[in-house]
Amino acid sequence: MGSSRLEDALAEAGGWPASGRILILRPTLASDLGCVPRDRAVIVTGFRPDFDAFRERGWTVAEAPEGDFAGALIFLPRARALARALIHQAAMLMPGGAPIWIDGQKHDGIEAALKDIRSRVSLLAQASKAHGRAFGFANPGTGAFDGWQAAPHEAVAGFVTRPGVFSADGIDPGSALLARHLPADLRGKGADLGAGWGWLAAQVLARPGVKALHLVEAEAEAVACARENVTDPRAIFHWADATRFRPPALLDFVVTNPPFHVSRAADPALGAAFIEAARGMLAPSGQLWLVANRTLPYEEAMAQAFLEVRQMASEGGFKVLMGMKPRFRKR
């Protein structure tokens, strides 16, 4: 098996510094970490499933970087604002001259990132392979990436978001449809799985019969936004993988607008996993309210999880499904 593009680029530049910790920003389980000195690596990711998986595999993992680093490796996310924010973050954390490496796919914007960075600094090395590119540069120090830092903005009146958070520029139309069709008399204790920056949760908490709502969200930045946006004392926040989350007691209802992408590919299994997780959280009389793209085949997963399933709405490319009476699963 041949070397990777990251290995080629690193080899051309002479490799990593001989000592000091290496900061790795936003890798996924598919990322190329074979050329990273594992004993000196610190993986930083706010995505809880990846955080948990890397920690279970023995990597040093953190939600946020702390301390000094001798070099950095950024796995480029698709969101341009988030990519720029990560580059700015790495530059601010590294001493001048420390190497910063970036690896990414063409369909995620690596060529645009390369163009942006080459207009500011000279490259140490670069390599292209497997529909992607890796390149590195010596940290030019403070000021080179001014304006690239993560800045919160108001997506809709009273709600702030940050770069990389799902639907950061406004209310997701699926969530809006679900909110319109939730019953006014929704009551009891519930959960919002994949709560994002909290808009849907706020609509749920507008129902006076709701006693408590667990906001479960895998992205740490989204949880931070939700804490700012939802100040209702009935809200309980969890940075957690929704498919692993277990509430302290069985719930009366769950609402969700589940994710359905892994990278660029649609993966209905993600939504199905949310449905199964919701089934396990609900009391015998509990209900699941779900919104999804109309083309996603969630009806079978709903039927396997609930004795009764109804389509409550279909509009603008989305559908709202409601499941009642969760099926009991033998342990």
DAJOMO-V155564 format. One record per helix or strand of 2 or more residues. SS is the DSSP state (a for helix, b for strand). FROM is the first residue (numbers start at 1). TO is the last residue. If there is no record, write none. Layout:
# DAJOMO-V155564
[[SS;FROM;TO] [SS;FROM;TO]]
This chain:
# DAJOMO-V155564
[[a;5;13] [b;22;25] [a;38;40] [b;41;44] [a;48;56] [b;61;62] [b;69;75] [a;80;93] [b;94;105] [a;106;108] [a;110;118] [b;123;129] [b;132;138] [b;153;156] [b;159;161] [a;173;181] [b;188;193] [a;199;205] [b;210;217] [a;220;229] [b;235;239] [b;251;256] [b;261;262] [b;265;266] [a;268;281] [b;282;293] [a;299;305] [b;306;315] [b;318;326]]
